[in-house]
Structure formats: C-alpha cells, structure tokens
Amino acid sequence: MNLIYRFLFYLKYLVISRSKYRIHSPFIYNYDTKVINDKRKFYAFDDIEYLRKQLLHKRTKIPAASFGAKTDGGKSNKKISIARIIRQEGVSVNFGRLLFRTVQYFKPKTILELGCGLGISTAYMGAANSSTIFISIEGSKDRVNIARLNLKVLELNHIDIRQGAFIEQLAQALKELESLDMVFIDGDHTEEATIKLFNKILPFLHNNSLVIIHDIHWSAAMTRAWEHIIKMPEANVTIDLFFAGMIFLRRQQAREHFYIWY
C-alpha cells in the first residue's frame, strides 16, 4: 500500500514542484542554487560511499528494529540483513550528499539526529564539519554498534551516538545541547510520533534553526504529519523535496511553502 501511495504522490509532486526560476525568496533561491543543485564532488564522498558499497554486500542479519513504523510490528525474533537495511532504509547517495552540503553551507554549531540507522546519514553530516557538537539517537542496539564502528572507520570521532528510545534519550540530549541549530528526524515513521518529536524539540529551536524530516511521503500517515507540522505558526518557511521536508523558522520572512525539484 505504501509503495502505491508513494508512486501516486510522486506523480503529483512532479506536477507541482517548482524550478528555481519561480522562487522569489532570495534565501530559498540561494539555498536551491548553491546547495540543492550543487553537483560538485566533495572530499568526504569517496570514503563514505565506498563504505556504503561494502555494507550493500553484507548478508549478516541483525534483529529488526523495534521502534517505529518501519518495523515488523513488534516481532522481535525477525531479522534483517545489513545490505537490506542500507538498501531500503538508508539515505540515498544524492540525499546524503545534500545533507553534507547543507551542513557545510549553514555551519550549524549543534546537530541532533533522531534515527542514525547504520550511520550513513550521520557520516555525511558529521564529515561536513568536525567542530559541530553532534548527538545522534538510535533505538536499535545492534544498529548503534554497527554505526559506531562505521564512524570509527571514517575517523568521525566527534559524533556521540546514544542508544535508546527517542523519548527516553531526548531530554538529556536537549539539556546538553541547549539550542538546536539543525535537527534530522529519520526514526519513528508514524504520524503521532513525528508530530510529538517535533513538539519536543520546538522549544530548543531558534530563528535560524533548520529541521529536516526524512520520508515525509513514505505513507499517507507521514504526509498527514508533515502537513500538520507545516501548518504550525513556527514553521514559517518550508521545502518539500518529496523524499524529505525542510523547516526554517525565519520569522523575518514571509510565510511560504516551496516544492523544489531535486
């Protein structure tokens, strides 16, 4: 059902997505031109993507994650291969590169990631700025262990990966970070949990914060969560890339929602 939904929504997205020539906001135009559509290959890509290719050949199975809508509904005995996790749940190369360029462009001092998986998205963001205070939370102990090993291989030692349910770990992480410059949400793919997580981080956001939510059209429920969030008064400027959504507070800017082709 989700595959059919995503296909039909993607057809709609193709019709309504804008080119940069129809974007009148200088802030979004610059981000689109200098970041979203930047095709340069940066120094970190080779190492991360070589590691990603290696993981795509690993048939070792680990327990399926027990959190969120991408799980097996609580059947803890179900296992899934590392290759399948990367193929089905990991960020794509193009999106990983976009995360890298976004961190490099905005230079956030603090990053919070909710759902690191096997650490590929974490690596792209972490490689863009080694001085960033970066906390990532992941529910699966097995995935955390693999992610930590992957980041060690890539020598990204400044990233703090913590294992546990988001709600259990979030309070302490927010207390330590104090203020959130950038947040990447890629964990519990349910409507209720996505809205709840956004509300939890909201008091720690500031005018220049950026929140990225992955898989906003993964299901009808995720689309409802996304539509609920972008109607909130704090979500002043938003971008729909189909596979992810971006939220900028930017109170000084006219409220607007963009569909951008990527």
Secondary structure, DSSP 8 states (H G I E B T S, - for coil): -HHHHHHHHHHHHHHH-B-GGG---HHHHHHIIIIIT-----TTHHHHHHHHHHHTT---EEE---SSTTS-SS-TT-EEEHHHHHHHTS--HHHHHHHHHHHHHH--SEEEEE--TTSHHHHHHHHH-TTSEEEEEES-HHHHHHHHHHHHHTT-TTEEEEES-HHHHHHHHHHHH-SEEEEEE-S--SHHHHHHHHHHHGGGEEEEEEEEEE-TTSSHHHHHHHHHHHTSTT--EEEE-SSEEEEE--TTS--EEEEB--
